[in-house]
Amino acid sequence: MAIPVAWRRHGLLLLLTLLYVDTFIGRQILAVMIEPIKAEFGVGDTAMGLVTGLAFALIYASVGLWAGRLADRMPRTRLLAICALCWGVATLLGGLATGFVVLVLARMLVAIFEAPVTATSLSLIADLYPPERRALAISCFTSAPTLAAIVAMSLGAWLVGLHGWRTAFVLVGLPAMGLALVLATLVREPQRGAHDVASRLSLPLQGLRASLADLWSRPTYRLLIITSAVTTLGANAYGMWNATFLVRSHGLSLREAGMLAGFIGGGSAAIGMLFSGWLADRFSHHGPAWQLRLPQLGHLLGMLCMLLYLLWPPQTLIQLGPLPVPTAMLWCALNGFFAVWWVGPILSYLTQLVDSSIRSTALAFQTIAVTLFGVGVGPLAVGTLSDLLAPHAGSESLRYALLLCCVMPLVALLLTERVIRIVQPAPDRAQRMA
């Protein structure tokens, strides 16, 4: 199997991105379902942190490594077709939940079929595009969560408000089934390792545990995984609770909050994702240290903007027809633009670090780490902290709980500096500074 021609390459990238968009809509639309689900089932913020995060993340982490191993052993397009079909069915079942426990179980089922999607897709992209063009391609793919945020938080808020959260689940599950049909019938599997070079980390054929131990023993790989997990912990917690924060602290309706969080937060993040991917490709010939400086800059600027956004007083900047836009949304937009600068460069470097024979497994471990900490721990930690602060801060408890999200980019910035010191030896740094 040869490298696909341009239109097939871009077409497969589009299909992978659309599937990723749909799966993330399924995750993020829960952000505008929090209040209706709480009202129907009579649960608190901690319980919603469970259903929006930890219940999904634990199952995802349990099966994710085996899913990555499977993607290294079988045709990846076929695996994605099966997962898309089953994921769509599982999402439909979430809309039929008769109680809170049933809803949690449905989210766990969704996690099983979603587990192979990210690592398998990134492995395919690494075989579609050479390293000097890969960061932008990965940024196009990983912009899916930001595109999903626009749909989930704006259209999703309108849909949930008009037809209820159950109908929203049904409508999210249907597109994945159509994508499954296209992947199964029209897409060809690209050649594995088409752009690999001899210097990449290649492990002998061995068991899953031994492969992971070998990968984890590499300082650069290990630090990049930890950095990704720490960054996503704050980012996902913020994304999941942002609409609720706008409702409680800025007095917006659920529909207004969803539209603003989706279009402004998600739209600016999509632009920032694509811009940082393009910039990383431009710097690729200077070496990985240059690419890793972009995430550092994004962490610093994003952290400052998020701090200002969370602490800004409730006041209206402009009235767009019936929609009030708080002044704080300026900082929300800037945070969205800068906070995602780590995604394309770091994932691109990870695909270049490992050989195609273990790439899906290596990427699956990264995906599991960001899901377990970002999707699992992040929303639950903020929800629990909000409940603990409620007796003292009242309706503003969520505002102060979200300040936890400002700490994570600082930790990620320091970890990235350690990676740079490994990939760029001290003499090289001194020579560049001379």
ChimeraX attribute file (.defattr): number of C-alpha atoms within 10 A of each C-alpha:
attribute: neighborCount
match mode: 1-to-1
recipient: residues
	/A:1	9
	/A:2	11
	/A:3	17
	/A:4	17
	/A:5	10
	/A:6	11
	/A:7	9
	/A:8	15
	/A:9	17
	/A:10	16
	/A:11	13
	/A:12	24
	/A:13	21
	/A:14	14
	/A:15	18
	/A:16	25
	/A:17	22
	/A:18	19
	/A:19	26
	/A:20	25
	/A:21	24
	/A:22	25
	/A:23	27
	/A:24	21
	/A:25	25
	/A:26	23
	/A:27	23
	/A:28	26
	/A:29	28
	/A:30	26
	/A:31	22
	/A:32	28
	/A:33	24
	/A:34	23
	/A:35	17
	/A:36	16
	/A:37	20
	/A:38	15
	/A:39	11
	/A:40	10
	/A:41	12
	/A:42	11
	/A:43	14
	/A:44	16
	/A:45	20
	/A:46	19
	/A:47	19
	/A:48	24
	/A:49	25
	/A:50	21
	/A:51	25
	/A:52	28
	/A:53	29
	/A:54	27
	/A:55	22
	/A:56	26
	/A:57	28
	/A:58	21
	/A:59	20
	/A:60	28
	/A:61	24
	/A:62	15
	/A:63	18
	/A:64	31
	/A:65	26
	/A:66	17
	/A:67	25
	/A:68	27
	/A:69	23
	/A:70	17
	/A:71	28
	/A:72	20
	/A:73	12
	/A:74	10
	/A:75	15
	/A:76	23
	/A:77	24
	/A:78	18
	/A:79	19
	/A:80	25
	/A:81	24
	/A:82	16
	/A:83	22
	/A:84	30
	/A:85	20
	/A:86	21
	/A:87	26
	/A:88	28
	/A:89	19
	/A:90	23
	/A:91	25
	/A:92	22
	/A:93	21
	/A:94	25
	/A:95	20
	/A:96	15
	/A:97	15
	/A:98	10
	/A:99	11
	/A:100	18
	/A:101	12
	/A:102	14
	/A:103	18
	/A:104	22
	/A:105	18
	/A:106	22
	/A:107	25
	/A:108	22
	/A:109	22
	/A:110	27
	/A:111	26
	/A:112	23
	/A:113	23
	/A:114	24
	/A:115	27
	/A:116	29
	/A:117	25
	/A:118	26
	/A:119	28
	/A:120	27
	/A:121	25
	/A:122	24
	/A:123	26
	/A:124	26
	/A:125	24
	/A:126	25
	/A:127	24
	/A:128	28
	/A:129	21
	/A:130	15
	/A:131	20
	/A:132	14
	/A:133	18
	/A:134	27
	/A:135	33
	/A:136	25
	/A:137	25
	/A:138	26
	/A:139	28
	/A:140	21
	/A:141	26
	/A:142	25
	/A:143	26
	/A:144	24
	/A:145	23
	/A:146	28
	/A:147	26
	/A:148	27
	/A:149	33
	/A:150	26
	/A:151	24
	/A:152	34
	/A:153	36
	/A:154	24
	/A:155	19
	/A:156	30
	/A:157	28
	/A:158	20
	/A:159	19
	/A:160	23
	/A:161	16
	/A:162	12
	/A:163	10
	/A:164	17
	/A:165	22
	/A:166	18
	/A:167	16
	/A:168	27
	/A:169	24
	/A:170	20
	/A:171	16
	/A:172	22
	/A:173	26
	/A:174	18
	/A:175	17
	/A:176	25
	/A:177	19
	/A:178	15
	/A:179	20
	/A:180	24
	/A:181	15
	/A:182	12
	/A:183	22
	/A:184	15
	/A:185	11
	/A:186	9
	/A:187	16
	/A:188	16
	/A:189	17
	/A:190	21
	/A:191	15
	/A:192	21
	/A:193	17
	/A:194	16
	/A:195	16
	/A:196	18
	/A:197	13
	/A:198	7
	/A:199	10
	/A:200	13
	/A:201	17
	/A:202	15
	/A:203	14
	/A:204	9
	/A:205	10
	/A:206	9
	/A:207	9
	/A:208	14
	/A:209	10
	/A:210	13
	/A:211	17
	/A:212	16
	/A:213	10
	/A:214	12
	/A:215	21
	/A:216	16
	/A:217	10
	/A:218	11
	/A:219	13
	/A:220	19
	/A:221	19
	/A:222	14
	/A:223	18
	/A:224	21
	/A:225	23
	/A:226	18
	/A:227	25
	/A:228	24
	/A:229	24
	/A:230	24
	/A:231	27
	/A:232	27
	/A:233	26
	/A:234	26
	/A:235	22
	/A:236	23
	/A:237	27
	/A:238	23
	/A:239	23
	/A:240	26
	/A:241	24
	/A:242	26
	/A:243	26
	/A:244	24
	/A:245	21
	/A:246	25
	/A:247	17
	/A:248	19
	/A:249	16
	/A:250	20
	/A:251	15
	/A:252	20
	/A:253	16
	/A:254	23
	/A:255	22
	/A:256	22
	/A:257	26
	/A:258	31
	/A:259	25
	/A:260	26
	/A:261	25
	/A:262	29
	/A:263	21
	/A:264	22
	/A:265	27
	/A:266	30
	/A:267	22
	/A:268	22
	/A:269	28
	/A:270	25
	/A:271	19
	/A:272	25
	/A:273	32
	/A:274	25
	/A:275	19
	/A:276	26
	/A:277	30
	/A:278	21
	/A:279	18
	/A:280	31
	/A:281	21
	/A:282	16
	/A:283	18
	/A:284	21
	/A:285	12
	/A:286	11
	/A:287	11
	/A:288	20
	/A:289	19
	/A:290	17
	/A:291	27
	/A:292	23
	/A:293	19
	/A:294	23
	/A:295	25
	/A:296	23
	/A:297	16
	/A:298	22
	/A:299	28
	/A:300	18
	/A:301	16
	/A:302	25
	/A:303	21
	/A:304	16
	/A:305	23
	/A:306	24
	/A:307	19
	/A:308	15
	/A:309	20
	/A:310	24
	/A:311	12
	/A:312	15
	/A:313	13
	/A:314	13
	/A:315	13
	/A:316	13
	/A:317	13
	/A:318	11
	/A:319	10
	/A:320	8
	/A:321	6
	/A:322	7
	/A:323	15
	/A:324	18
	/A:325	19
	/A:326	20
	/A:327	16
	/A:328	22
	/A:329	20
	/A:330	16
	/A:331	21
	/A:332	25
	/A:333	24
	/A:334	21
	/A:335	27
	/A:336	28
	/A:337	27
	/A:338	27
	/A:339	27
	/A:340	31
	/A:341	29
	/A:342	29
	/A:343	23
	/A:344	32
	/A:345	30
	/A:346	25
	/A:347	22
	/A:348	28
	/A:349	19
	/A:350	19
	/A:351	24
	/A:352	22
	/A:353	19
	/A:354	23
	/A:355	22
	/A:356	26
	/A:357	20
	/A:358	24
	/A:359	29
	/A:360	30
	/A:361	29
	/A:362	27
	/A:363	25
	/A:364	29
	/A:365	22
	/A:366	26
	/A:367	25
	/A:368	26
	/A:369	25
	/A:370	26
	/A:371	27
	/A:372	25
	/A:373	28
	/A:374	27
	/A:375	32
	/A:376	28
	/A:377	24
	/A:378	31
	/A:379	31
	/A:380	25
	/A:381	23
	/A:382	28
	/A:383	25
	/A:384	20
	/A:385	19
	/A:386	23
	/A:387	19
	/A:388	15
	/A:389	18
	/A:390	16
	/A:391	10
	/A:392	10
	/A:393	14
	/A:394	12
	/A:395	15
	/A:396	16
	/A:397	22
	/A:398	28
	/A:399	23
	/A:400	17
	/A:401	21
	/A:402	26
	/A:403	17
	/A:404	18
	/A:405	25
	/A:406	22
	/A:407	15
	/A:408	20
	/A:409	27
	/A:410	19
	/A:411	14
	/A:412	25
	/A:413	21
	/A:414	13
	/A:415	18
	/A:416	26
	/A:417	15
	/A:418	16
	/A:419	20
	/A:420	18
	/A:421	14
	/A:422	13
	/A:423	14
	/A:424	15
	/A:425	10
	/A:426	11
	/A:427	9
	/A:428	12
	/A:429	13
	/A:430	9
	/A:431	8
	/A:432	8
	/A:433	7
	/A:434	6
